[in-house]
Amino acid sequence: MEMNQYRNSLYEEMQQYLELRHKAGHYTKNIASLFRELDCYIPDNAEKKLCLSKEVIFEWDKNLLCSPATRKRKYIELRGFARFLQAEGIICYIPETPRKPSSTYVPYIFNENEWNRIIMEADKLADSLKRAGTDMPIVFPMLIRILYVCGLRVSEALSLQVKDVDFTQNSLNIQKAKRKRQRLVPVKESTAVLLYKYLIRRGMLSMPEVYIFACEGGKPPSQSWIQRWFTVTLEKSGIQQIRQHPGERGICPHCIRHTFAFRSFQNSGDTFENTVPFLSTYLGHENIMETDRYLRFSYELYNEAHEKISQYTEGVFPEVTR
């Protein structure tokens, strides 16, 4: 919380505000980061009159390089500090909080060739990285296969225990799902056979309480562990991470779920209105609007999906003539 490197006229107030928030049990790292950004815009005015002016805030905002969601968070923190200054008798401008931004995230949809390369490189990670002797070369390739074939969320896959697999019905019992929406997910026979061999190889088949994707210590890997190896696999597969601005979400394991949803719709051979309710139930979505968003994220990239969805929505929305 030390801020001795700052020389703006609100240094003391910034320090007091940080200490106040810290004592109240709040996370102050983001606030300190905001103060570092403001430091070069606030004038060194000993009287502290209008130090936090509209012009200062506009100049700071003009140079922000972050996502809309991060910008909104910064404004919320800034408004809190501005109210504190007013309570201290310092006249300042309190900015409006930007409206909640619509998501600009567009998931990456893997084509068949890319997915085949991902699987091939995932299977070769042990040799290419010389990581033999760890569980990673076994756990990671099986995990991403389950994500792709079943369309699970990463958290759902990590929570799976051996007892959740029914090899007689070739299904997974998803008990720890988002919003506690438990469901049964069918598994292709070829994948079920592969999963059976995986459990035998790891000596887990007769251990119902064990996590299927446990690593060292018997616990599932973290999300960051999965992201790290997924990123390595993408690089070795020749799939580039291209971001338009700093902080933008890149290609992540959740894109596998989006790919599953899109491919399922693409291969259904049925109408949009007939496919989406079943797909929504399968994915564990709260309503079909969630599934609709999954597909609309992707349909602009594929003409055939665009045509299907356009036919379904024809006449739903009013025409705008001027």
N, C-alpha and C positions, 0 to 999 in steps of 0.2 A: 504493500500500500504506500510505499515511499514515492513521493512525486517531486523530489528536490530538483529534478532536471527541468521542470517547467517554470516559465517565467511570466506567464500571463497574469493579469491582475486578479483573477479569481482563484489563484492557487490555494489560498487558505480555505476558501469555501469548498473547493473540490476535495481537499483533504478531510474537512469536517464531514462532508456528505458521505465520503467513502467509509469513514469510521462509523458513522451513524448506521449506514446500511449493513456494515459488517457486524456490528453489535446486535442488530436485529435478526441476524442469521441469514442474510441474503448473500447471494453469489455476486461478488464485486469485480471479478476479472473483466467482464464486458464493459462495466462502467468505467474502469480505469483505462481500458482501450479507447472508449469514446472520448475521455478527457485528453488523451494523447493526440487524438485527431483534431480536437478543438483548439489545442494549444497555439497553433500557428495562425489561427483566425481571430482569436480574441485579442483586442488591443491592450497595450500596457497602460491602462488608464488608472491612475492612483485613486480617483474619486469613485471608480466602479459604477459610473452612470451609463446605463444601457450597454454594458459590456457584452451581454448576450442579446444583441440586437437581431432584427429580422435579416439585415444585410449579412451579419456574421453567419447565421444559420444557412442562408441561401448559398453563400460562398462555400461553406463546408459541404452542403448537400451536392453542389455541382461537381465536386471532386470525389464523390463516393464511388467506389468500384465494388459493388456487392449485389447480391440477389435482392429482389423486391421484399422478400420475407425478412432478410437481415436488415434492410433499410427501415422497415417498419419497427423492428425490435429496437434499433438505435434511437428512433424517434420517441418511443415509449420511455426509454431511459433518459433521454434529453428532457422530456416534459417533466419527469420526476425531479430532475435537478433544477429546472427552471422554477418549479413551485417552491422548492427549498430556498432558492435565492429570493423569491418574493417574500417568503416568510421572514427572511433576514433583513428585509427592507431594501433590497436591491431591485430596482426596476429593470425588468427584462421582458423579452418577447417569449410567449409560450406558443410553440408551433402546434398546428393540428397534427394528429396522428394520421398517416396515410391510410387509405382504405385497405382492407385485407386484399392482397394481390391474388389474382387467379394464378394457379400453378402454371409455370412455364416449362415444367419438366416434361420431356418427351422421351419415353423409354426406348431403348435400342432393341429392335426385333432381329434376332439371329436368323439368317437363312440356313438352309440345310447344309450347305458346304461349310459355312462358318462353324456350325454346331459339331460337325464331324471332326473338324480341326481341333476344336476345344476338347472333345473327348480324347482324341489321340494324344494331345499334348498333356492333358491331365494324367493320363495313364503313364506317360513317360517322365513325370516330374521327379520321381525317385532317382532315375538314372541321370537326367540332365542337370539336376541340382545336387546330386550326390547326398541325398537325404535318407539313405537306407538305414534301417534300425529304428525309425520312428513310425507312428501310426498314420502320419499324413498321407503317404502314397497310397494307402488303402482306403482311408476314410474319405478323403476329398473326392476322388473319382466316383465313388458310390453315392455320395451326397448329391453331387450335381446331376447325376443320372435320375435320382428320385425327384429332385426339383423339376427337372425337365419333363419327365414322363407323367408325373402326378400333378404338376402345377401348384405345389405347396408353397406357402410362405417359408422363408428360411427358419423363422422361429418355430413353426409347426414341425418341420423336419428335425430340428435339434431336440425337440421335446419327445420324440418318438422313443418308446421303449420296446423291447422284444415282444412283450405281451400285447402290444398294439398291432402286431402283424398276424393276420389270419391267412395261413398258406392254403387252407382248404377252400376258401372263397377268393383268394388272391385280393385281399383288401387291407387297407390301413385304417385304424381307428384314430382319428384326429381328436384328441381330448383337450389339448391346450391350444385352442384356436382363438383368433381375434374376436373380441366381444363374446367369448365363451360359446361360440356357435360350433358345437361338436358335430362331427359328420364322419361317414364312412367313405373312403376314397378307393375305388377299384384300381388295381395294378395290372398292367399287361403281364401275361404269363411269362414271357421271356425275361422281364424285369424281376418278377417274383422269383424265378429260378436263380437269377444273378444275386438277388438279395439273400436267398437261402444259402448259397455257396459262400457269400460274404460272411454271414453269421457263423457258419461252420468254421471257416478259416480263422475267425477271431475268437472261437471258443465260446460264443454267446448264445447258441441256440437253446440251451437248457437253463438260461438265466433270464427269467421273465422281467425282472426289475431293472435290468441293465439298459442304459441308453444305447441305442443302435449306433449312434455316431460319436460315442465317447472316445476321447483321446487319452493322453497320459493322466492318471489320477482318477479315471472313471467318469469324468465330467464332460459334457459336450463342449466343443470349441466355442470361442466367442465369435460374434459377428465380425469383428475386425480381423480375426484369424482367417475366416472364410473370404473376406474381401481381399486380404493380402494375397492368398493363393489364387484367387480368381483373377486378380490383376496380373499376376505372373503368367497365368495360363493364357490370358488374352494377348499379352505381349508376345509369347512364344507362338501363338496362333496367327500373328500378324494383324490383329484387330486393334486399331488405334483408338485411344481415348482422346476425343476432340471436344474441348470445352470452349464455349463462346465468351465466357467471362469468368473471373476468379470466383471461386465458391460454388460454381455451377455443379450440380450433381452429374456425375459421369455414368459410364456403363457399370452397373452393379449386379450382384446376384439376383436381385428382384426382377431384373429384366428377363430372367429365365421364365418367371411366372407370367409375365406379359406375353412372351413368345408362345407359351403354352396356350394361353387364352386366344391369341390371334390364330394360331395354327388350328386349334380345335374348331373355331368358327369357320375358318377357311376350308377345312376338310369336311364340315358337316353335310354339305350339299343341301341344306335346308334353308328356309327363310330366316331372316334376322329375328322376327318375332317368335318363331318356334324354337330357335336355338338358344337365345339369350337366357330365358328362364331356367333351362336345364343347366347351362353353363354357370349361371349365377349360384345355383344350389351347390354344384360341384365345387366351385371355388370358395364357398363359404362366405359369400358376400351378403351384406345385410339386406340389400335390395338390388333390383336389376339395373338401377342407375349406376351403381358401382361398376358393374360389368360393362355397361354402356360406355363409361369413361375409359375403361381398359381398351376397348376396341377403337374408340375414337382417337385415342392417343396414336394409334398405328395406321388407321385406314388411309390417311393421306399419302402414305408411302406405297400403297398397293392399290392399283386401279380396280382390281376385281372386288376388293373389299369396299372401296369407295362406292362402286356401283350398287352393291348389295344394300349398304346402309342408306344411300341416297334414295333407292326405291322404297325402302321402309319408311323414311321420313317424308316422302313426297305428300304434300297436302297437310302435313302436321303444323307447319309454321306459316304464318301469314306472309303474303307477298309485300315487299316494300317497293313502292313505285316512285317515291321521291324523298 
